[in-house]
Amino acid sequence: MKETAKDTAFKNLKGFVTFQDGQLYRKISVKRKDDYLKFFESGLYKKLLDKKYIVPVKETDFEGDRNNFKEIVQQTPFFYSYSYEWSFSQLKDAALLLLAVQKIALEHGMTVNSAKCENIQFYGAKPMIFDPFIFEKYDEGINWGAYEEFCRMFLAPLALMSYTDVRLGQLLKTYIKGIPLDLTCHILPLTANLHMGLVTHIFKHAKRIKERELNINKSRGKDKKQTIQQVKEVLKSLADCVKSLSFPESKNEWGNYYKHTSYSDKAFFAKKEIITNYLDRVNPSLVYDLGSNRGKFSRIASNKKINTVAFDIDAVAVEKNYLHAKKAKETHILPLLQDLTNPSSDIGFMNLEKTGFQKRTKPDLTMALALLPHLVLKNGLLFEDVAKFLRTLSAHLIIEFVPNDDKKVKEILSLCNQEYPNYTEERFVKVFEKYYDILEHHPVADTKRTLYLMQVKE
């Protein structure tokens, strides 16, 4: 069994975490024994399980030791993700899940003690509580201890994304404990002051925090004790506030890619058929689709029940992809935000709290369809750079070469305002053959594009 020092959000008084064959093993500290027993004996676990709000847990035959009295095992998601990789609606759905779970916990004499985003993971298009030990005994008169954290981790980024710019969700990379509420107040436009939920939970809340920090007006700086009914009213107010926030509509070229593409029906069918054949040959269990847009080609894999992570830099495209997956209740596709020229890196204390994109897992196959023009022409990378990067991800690669006389490439070149004489298929093949064996290649009918199936050289 492999022990890990990564993801230290797992490692605290709750116990220690190990991973093996897609299973997560948690040792439960003796200090959490009473909370653990109450979680099950109160009926809370069964209630959450019936609603599919929590990842199932199973006790192992661990007999206990001086520090730990139980060990449980859970199925891990096929890709562990962080909030700054989620679309607006993914973050919103995770927020509403946490509020719903807290309400149910109160009804069973327990409370959620943490609002960290990483306590929730997406299993396909469904968010679920991943850490079953964020629950502790609730005492009447105690406020919701995770309220401030919830506002920083969920409400602040959602408000900034909805009212200002959807890209501000990336602030969660810098503020990994949640976006400070005073900063949120500075960035939000004046119109946000007309939203009573934001006034209560962001603006007034930020003022109370500042008074507490400056030790001003001690009587006002301390939160009044709340009854369980008052805590539920706060939860309802937060839920109403979150529900009222919507994804900002914007005109976006790549989010509407398939509406304006130069692909004919014949070309689409031909491309799908080639990719299907390549997938059948490799038979992967996990696929990355880089530059997936809204996931039309990702679903060739996911519809075959192959776990597929659909990455894209465009927030509109990822949002649409997630909403499609959610509506269809898809379980084998996970849309996520990712900038491949600046991928998620190891961050947090000693760079151990959150693991980078390239270190989290290893797919069997990577798809890079129509991605080369963006990396090479738009971002100035060399074929050599791209090949070296892609070979670190998986043993197999499906990659599409799009020539410079393609309509979409011409659009990119028109913005670059410079020549790229080395952007040729001959040069592409010569470079990639240094790192890969080309197993197959096929032209895409009705286009000048070519799809390649490659395998990393041993």
LUMKE-865009 format. One line per 2 residues: their letters; for each residue x, y, z of C-alpha. Coordinates in Angstrom, 1 decimal. Example, Ala and Ser with C-alpha at 12.3 -4.5 7.8 and 13.67 -1.06 7.14 Angstrom:
2
AS> 12.3,-4.5,7.8  13.7,-1.1,7.1
END
This chain:
458
MK> 0.0,0.0,0.0  1.4,3.3,-1.0
ET> 1.5,6.1,1.6  1.4,9.7,0.4
AK> 2.4,13.0,1.9  0.4,14.9,-0.7
DT> -3.0,16.4,-0.2  -2.4,17.3,3.4
AF> -6.1,18.4,3.6  -6.6,14.7,4.3
KN> -4.0,14.5,7.0  -4.9,16.0,10.3
LK> -6.5,14.8,13.6  -9.0,12.8,11.5
GF> -6.4,10.2,10.7  -3.9,9.2,8.0
VT> -4.6,8.5,4.3  -3.1,5.8,2.0
FQ> -4.0,4.9,-1.6  -4.0,1.6,-3.4
DG> -5.6,0.5,-6.7  -8.1,3.3,-6.9
QL> -9.1,2.9,-3.2  -8.6,5.4,-0.4
YR> -7.9,4.1,3.1  -8.5,6.3,6.1
KI> -7.3,5.5,9.6  -9.7,7.1,12.1
SV> -8.0,8.8,15.1  -9.1,7.7,18.5
KR> -9.8,11.4,19.1  -12.6,11.2,16.6
KD> -14.2,8.0,17.9  -17.3,9.6,19.4
DY> -18.0,11.6,16.2  -17.4,8.6,14.0
LK> -19.8,6.4,16.0  -22.5,9.1,16.1
FF> -22.2,9.7,12.3  -23.4,6.1,11.8
ES> -25.6,5.5,14.8  -27.6,8.7,14.3
GL> -28.6,7.6,10.8  -26.8,10.5,9.2
YK> -24.6,8.3,7.0  -27.6,6.3,5.8
KL> -29.6,9.4,5.0  -26.7,10.9,3.0
LD> -26.1,7.6,1.3  -29.7,7.2,0.3
KK> -29.6,10.7,-1.3  -26.3,9.9,-3.0
YI> -24.7,12.9,-1.3  -21.7,11.0,0.0
VP> -19.1,8.5,-1.3  -19.9,5.1,0.3
VK> -17.5,3.9,3.0  -16.6,0.4,4.2
ET> -14.7,-0.7,7.3  -11.6,-2.8,6.8
DF> -10.5,-5.6,9.2  -8.0,-3.2,10.8
EG> -8.0,-4.1,14.5  -6.8,-0.7,15.8
DR> -3.8,0.6,17.6  -2.8,3.2,20.2
NN> -3.6,6.2,17.9  -6.3,4.8,15.5
FK> -9.3,2.6,16.2  -10.8,2.1,12.8
EI> -9.9,2.1,9.1  -12.3,2.7,6.3
VQ> -12.0,2.4,2.5  -13.6,4.5,-0.2
QT> -13.6,4.5,-4.0  -11.6,7.5,-5.3
PF> -12.9,9.6,-8.2  -11.2,8.8,-11.5
FY> -9.6,12.3,-11.3  -9.1,14.3,-8.1
SY> -9.9,18.0,-8.9  -9.7,21.3,-7.2
SY> -12.2,24.2,-7.1  -10.1,26.5,-9.4
EW> -10.5,23.8,-12.0  -14.3,23.7,-11.8
SF> -16.7,25.6,-13.9  -19.1,28.1,-12.4
SQ> -21.9,25.6,-12.2  -19.7,22.9,-10.7
LK> -18.7,25.3,-7.9  -22.3,26.3,-7.5
DA> -23.6,22.7,-7.3  -20.8,21.8,-4.8
AL> -21.9,24.8,-2.6  -25.5,23.8,-2.7
LL> -24.6,20.2,-1.8  -22.6,21.3,1.2
LA> -25.5,23.5,2.5  -28.0,20.7,2.0
VQ> -25.7,18.2,3.8  -25.2,20.7,6.7
KI> -29.0,21.0,7.1  -29.4,17.2,7.2
AL> -26.5,16.9,9.7  -28.3,19.3,12.1
EH> -31.4,17.2,11.9  -29.2,14.3,13.2
GM> -27.5,16.1,15.9  -24.3,16.8,14.0
TV> -22.7,19.7,12.1  -20.2,20.1,9.2
NS> -17.0,21.4,10.7  -15.3,22.3,7.4
AK> -16.2,24.0,4.1  -13.1,23.3,2.2
CE> -13.8,22.7,-1.4  -11.6,19.6,-1.5
NI> -14.0,17.8,0.9  -16.2,17.5,-2.2
QF> -15.2,15.6,-5.4  -17.0,15.0,-8.7
YG> -17.8,11.5,-9.7  -18.6,12.2,-13.3
AK> -21.0,15.1,-13.3  -22.1,14.5,-9.7
PM> -20.6,16.3,-6.7  -20.3,14.1,-3.6
IF> -19.0,14.5,-0.1  -15.6,12.8,-0.2
DP> -14.5,13.3,3.4  -16.9,11.5,5.7
FI> -15.2,13.0,8.8  -16.1,16.6,8.4
FE> -19.0,15.9,10.8  -19.0,16.4,14.5
KY> -21.5,16.5,17.3  -23.7,19.6,17.3
DE> -24.4,21.5,20.5  -27.5,23.7,20.7
GI> -26.6,27.4,20.7  -23.4,27.0,18.6
NW> -23.2,28.8,15.4  -22.2,27.0,12.2
GA> -18.4,27.0,12.6  -17.8,26.6,8.8
YE> -19.9,29.7,7.9  -17.0,32.1,7.3
EF> -15.0,29.5,5.4  -18.0,28.7,3.2
CR> -18.3,32.4,2.3  -14.7,32.6,1.3
MF> -14.5,29.2,-0.5  -17.8,29.3,-2.3
LA> -19.9,32.4,-2.0  -17.1,34.9,-2.7
PL> -15.8,33.3,-5.9  -19.3,32.7,-7.2
AL> -20.2,36.3,-6.6  -17.1,37.5,-8.3
MS> -17.6,35.2,-11.3  -21.2,36.1,-11.7
YT> -21.0,39.9,-11.2  -17.5,40.7,-12.5
DV> -15.7,38.2,-14.6  -15.9,34.4,-14.7
RL> -12.1,34.2,-14.8  -11.9,35.5,-11.2
GQ> -12.6,31.9,-10.0  -8.8,31.5,-10.6
LL> -8.2,33.6,-7.5  -8.7,30.3,-5.6
KT> -5.3,29.3,-6.8  -3.8,32.2,-4.9
YI> -6.1,32.2,-1.9  -6.3,28.5,-1.3
KG> -8.2,29.0,2.0  -10.8,31.1,0.2
IP> -11.0,34.5,-1.2  -10.8,37.2,1.5
LD> -14.2,38.9,1.9  -12.7,42.4,2.1
LT> -11.0,41.8,-1.2  -14.2,40.5,-2.6
CH> -15.9,43.7,-1.6  -13.3,45.8,-3.3
IL> -13.7,43.9,-6.6  -17.5,43.5,-6.7
PL> -19.3,46.3,-8.7  -21.7,48.7,-6.9
TA> -24.7,46.8,-8.3  -23.8,43.9,-6.0
NL> -24.9,46.1,-3.1  -28.4,45.7,-4.3
HM> -28.3,42.0,-3.7  -29.5,41.5,-0.1
GL> -27.9,38.1,0.2  -24.5,39.5,-0.8
VT> -25.0,42.5,1.5  -25.6,40.1,4.4
HI> -23.0,37.4,3.8  -20.3,39.4,2.0
FK> -20.4,43.1,2.7  -21.6,43.1,6.3
HA> -19.7,39.9,7.1  -16.5,41.5,5.8
KR> -17.1,44.5,8.1  -17.6,42.2,11.1
IK> -14.4,40.4,10.4  -12.5,43.7,10.1
ER> -13.9,44.9,13.5  -12.9,41.6,15.1
EL> -9.4,41.8,13.7  -9.0,45.4,14.9
NI> -10.6,44.5,18.2  -13.1,47.3,17.7
NK> -16.5,47.2,19.3  -16.1,43.9,21.1
SR> -19.8,43.3,21.6  -20.5,43.6,17.9
GK> -17.4,41.7,16.9  -18.6,38.6,18.6
DK> -21.3,36.6,16.8  -24.4,36.0,18.9
KQ> -25.3,32.4,19.8  -27.9,30.9,17.5
TI> -30.6,28.3,18.0  -30.7,25.4,15.6
QQ> -33.6,27.1,13.8  -31.6,30.3,13.4
VK> -28.7,28.2,12.0  -31.2,26.6,9.5
EV> -32.4,30.1,8.5  -28.8,31.1,7.8
LK> -28.4,28.0,5.6  -31.5,28.8,3.7
SL> -30.4,32.4,3.2  -27.0,31.2,1.9
AD> -28.7,28.7,-0.4  -31.1,31.3,-1.8
CV> -28.1,33.6,-2.3  -26.1,30.9,-4.2
KS> -29.1,29.9,-6.3  -29.6,33.5,-7.4
LS> -26.1,33.8,-8.8  -25.9,33.0,-12.5
FP> -23.2,32.4,-15.1  -22.5,35.6,-16.9
ES> -23.5,35.4,-20.6  -20.7,36.4,-22.9
KN> -19.9,36.1,-26.6  -17.1,33.6,-26.9
EW> -15.6,32.2,-30.0  -14.4,28.8,-28.7
GN> -17.4,28.2,-26.5  -19.5,28.3,-29.6
YY> -16.9,26.5,-31.7  -19.2,23.8,-33.1
KH> -21.7,26.4,-34.3  -19.2,28.1,-36.5
TS> -16.8,25.3,-37.4  -15.8,24.5,-40.9
YS> -16.4,20.8,-40.4  -19.0,19.3,-42.7
DK> -21.2,16.4,-41.5  -19.0,14.1,-43.5
AF> -15.9,15.3,-41.8  -17.4,15.0,-38.3
FA> -18.5,11.4,-39.0  -15.1,10.5,-40.4
KK> -13.2,12.0,-37.5  -15.4,10.2,-35.0
EI> -15.0,6.9,-36.8  -11.2,7.2,-36.8
IT> -11.1,8.1,-33.1  -13.4,5.2,-32.3
NY> -11.1,2.8,-34.1  -8.0,4.2,-32.3
LD> -9.8,3.9,-28.9  -10.7,0.3,-29.7
RV> -7.1,-0.5,-30.5  -5.7,1.0,-27.3
NP> -8.6,0.0,-25.0  -7.8,2.6,-22.3
SL> -9.4,2.9,-18.9  -8.7,6.6,-18.5
VY> -8.5,9.2,-21.2  -7.5,12.9,-21.1
DL> -9.0,15.1,-23.8  -6.9,18.3,-24.0
GS> -8.7,21.2,-25.5  -11.9,19.4,-25.4
NR> -14.2,22.4,-25.9  -17.7,21.2,-25.2
GK> -16.8,17.5,-25.2  -18.2,16.3,-28.5
FS> -15.2,14.1,-29.1  -14.6,13.4,-25.4
RI> -18.0,11.6,-25.5  -16.7,9.1,-28.0
AS> -14.7,7.7,-25.1  -17.1,8.4,-22.2
NK> -20.0,6.8,-24.1  -17.9,3.6,-24.3
KI> -17.8,3.8,-20.5  -14.1,5.0,-20.5
NT> -13.4,7.4,-17.8  -12.6,10.7,-19.6
VA> -11.4,14.0,-18.2  -12.3,16.8,-20.7
FD> -9.9,19.7,-20.1  -10.3,23.2,-21.7
ID> -9.0,26.7,-21.0  -12.3,28.3,-22.0
AV> -14.7,28.9,-19.1  -17.7,29.1,-21.4
AV> -16.9,25.8,-23.1  -16.3,23.9,-19.8
EK> -19.6,25.4,-18.4  -21.6,24.1,-21.3
NY> -19.8,20.8,-21.2  -20.6,20.3,-17.5
LH> -24.3,21.4,-17.9  -24.7,18.9,-20.7
AK> -23.1,16.1,-18.6  -25.2,17.0,-15.6
KA> -28.5,17.0,-17.6  -27.6,13.7,-19.2
KE> -26.4,12.3,-15.8  -23.2,11.2,-17.3
TH> -20.9,9.2,-15.0  -17.8,8.8,-17.2
IL> -16.9,12.3,-18.2  -15.5,15.1,-16.0
PL> -15.2,18.6,-17.6  -12.5,20.8,-16.0
LQ> -10.7,24.0,-16.6  -7.0,23.8,-17.4
DL> -4.5,26.1,-19.1  -1.9,23.8,-20.6
TN> 0.6,26.6,-21.0  0.3,27.2,-17.2
PS> -1.1,24.0,-15.7  -2.2,23.6,-12.1
SD> 1.0,23.2,-10.0  1.9,21.9,-6.6
IG> 0.8,24.7,-4.2  0.1,25.3,-0.5
FM> 2.5,24.9,2.5  5.8,23.4,1.2
NL> 3.9,22.9,-2.1  2.3,19.8,-0.5
EK> -1.4,20.8,0.0  -2.6,20.6,-3.6
TG> -1.0,18.4,-6.3  -0.2,19.6,-9.8
FQ> -1.9,18.5,-12.9  0.9,16.3,-14.2
KR> 1.3,14.5,-10.9  -2.2,13.5,-9.9
TK> -2.7,10.5,-12.0  -1.6,9.0,-15.3
PD> -4.1,8.3,-18.1  -3.7,5.5,-20.6
LT> -4.3,7.7,-23.6  -4.3,11.5,-24.3
MA> -6.3,13.1,-27.1  -5.0,16.4,-28.5
LA> -7.5,17.2,-31.2  -7.0,20.5,-33.1
LL> -4.8,21.6,-30.1  -1.5,22.1,-32.0
PH> -2.4,25.5,-33.6  -3.3,26.9,-30.2
LV> -0.1,25.7,-28.5  2.3,26.3,-31.4
LK> 0.9,29.3,-33.3  -1.0,31.1,-30.5
NG> 1.3,30.5,-27.6  4.6,30.2,-29.5
LL> 5.6,26.7,-28.3  7.8,24.5,-30.5
FE> 6.7,21.1,-31.7  9.5,19.8,-29.6
DV> 8.0,21.5,-26.5  4.6,20.0,-27.2
AK> 5.9,16.5,-27.8  8.0,16.5,-24.6
FL> 5.0,17.6,-22.6  2.5,15.2,-24.0
RT> 4.8,12.2,-23.5  4.8,12.9,-19.8
LS> 1.1,12.3,-19.6  0.4,8.9,-21.2
AH> 1.9,6.1,-23.2  -0.6,6.6,-26.1
LI> -1.6,9.7,-28.0  -4.2,10.6,-30.5
IE> -3.2,13.9,-32.1  -4.6,15.9,-35.0
FV> -2.5,17.9,-37.3  -4.4,21.0,-38.7
PN> -2.6,22.6,-41.7  -2.1,26.4,-41.9
DD> -4.7,26.7,-44.7  -7.5,25.4,-42.4
KK> -10.1,28.1,-41.7  -9.6,27.9,-37.9
VK> -5.8,28.1,-38.3  -6.2,31.1,-40.5
EI> -8.2,32.8,-37.8  -5.4,32.2,-35.3
LS> -2.7,33.3,-37.7  -4.6,36.6,-38.4
LC> -4.2,37.4,-34.7  -0.6,36.4,-34.5
NQ> 0.7,38.8,-37.1  3.8,36.8,-37.9
EY> 5.1,34.0,-40.1  5.5,30.3,-39.0
PN> 7.4,28.7,-41.8  8.1,25.5,-39.7
YT> 4.5,24.9,-39.0  4.2,22.0,-41.5
EE> 3.0,18.4,-41.3  6.4,17.2,-42.4
RF> 8.1,19.1,-39.6  5.5,17.9,-37.1
VK> 6.0,14.2,-38.0  9.8,14.5,-37.9
VF> 9.8,16.0,-34.4  7.2,13.7,-32.9
EK> 9.0,10.6,-34.3  11.8,11.4,-31.9
YY> 9.5,10.6,-29.0  6.8,8.4,-30.4
DI> 6.2,5.5,-32.7  3.5,6.3,-35.2
LE> 1.1,3.3,-35.1  -1.5,4.7,-37.5
HH> -2.5,7.9,-39.3  -5.5,8.7,-41.3
PV> -6.7,11.8,-43.2  -10.0,13.2,-42.1
AD> -12.4,13.1,-45.0  -13.6,16.4,-46.5
TK> -10.7,18.3,-44.7  -6.9,18.6,-45.0
RT> -6.5,17.4,-41.4  -4.8,14.2,-40.3
LY> -5.3,12.1,-37.2  -2.4,10.2,-35.8
LM> -2.2,7.4,-33.2  1.1,7.3,-31.4
QV> 2.9,5.4,-28.7  5.8,6.6,-26.6
KE> 9.1,5.1,-27.6  10.4,2.7,-25.0
END
